[in-house]
């Protein structure tokens, strides 16, 4: 998976393009878990913590979105030209 993401990372994908890739990887994960057979348990149930009956399967799409939010926050807090230009166009209240 890491190699696949490195290949896609070299391309200039939009946010939606990256989410499409992470959805595809998420699908591959579940196919791997169930040996390419139909799911026996819903993915949403498997993502639950063990204490709630799940098996703590990571939500790849949610993690991807969280990483993007952190990246945007870092840009907005940075002291650089991009930050100044963005703040002049977009009000930021972090």
N, C-alpha and C positions, 0 to 999 in steps of 0.2 A: 504494500500500500504506500509505503514511503516513496518508493521509486515512481509510482504512478503520480503521486502528488508533486514530486519534483518536476516531472515532465510537464504536467499541467501548469505548474507554478511559473514556468518560463514563458507562458503565453499571457497576453494581456486580456484576461477575462474580466467581465463585469462582475459585480456582486452576485447577480442572478446566475451567471455562468458558473461561478465557484460553488454556489449552493446546489446547482444541478450536479456538479461533480461529486460533492459530498453526499448527496442523496443516492447517487449511483454506488458510491463506496459503501454507504450504509446498507444498501440492498445486497451488495456482495458479502458483507459481514453476516447477514442473516442467512444467506444461501450457504455460507461456510458452516455456520452453526448447525443448520438442519441438513447438511450434506446434499444440498441442491434439491431437497424434497419440500413439499408444502409445509409451511409453518405449523407447528403443533400448538404453539402458544403465541398470542399476539405480541408484536414487537413492543407495543406500549406497555404491556404487562411485564415483559422481560427487562425493560428499562427501570422498573421500580427497584428500590433497595431490597435487599434480602429480607429485612424485617417486615416488609409489606408484601411478601410473596413473589418478588421478582428475583432476578439474578444479577442486577446492577450492570446490564449491558450499556456501554456508553452511548449517549445520543450525539452522534457525530455532527449532525446539522446544528444542534444547539451549541455545541462546543465551538464550531466554526463561527457562528454568529457572535458568541461571547468574545472570541479573539479579535474579531473585527471591531467590536465596540471598544475594547481596550486600546486597540491601535488608533482609533479616531480620538479617543481621550488623550493619548500621549501626544498626538499631533496638535491638538487644541491647546495643550499646556506648554508646549515647547516654545522657546524664545527664538523664532526664526521667521524668515520672510513669508513662508507659506502660512504660518499661523496668523500673522498680521493681516495678510490678504483675506484669509477665511473669516477672521473675526470682523473685518470691515463689512463683509457681505452677510454673514450668518451670526446672529446673536448667540452667544455661548454662555450657559449658566451652569458649569460643572461645579 
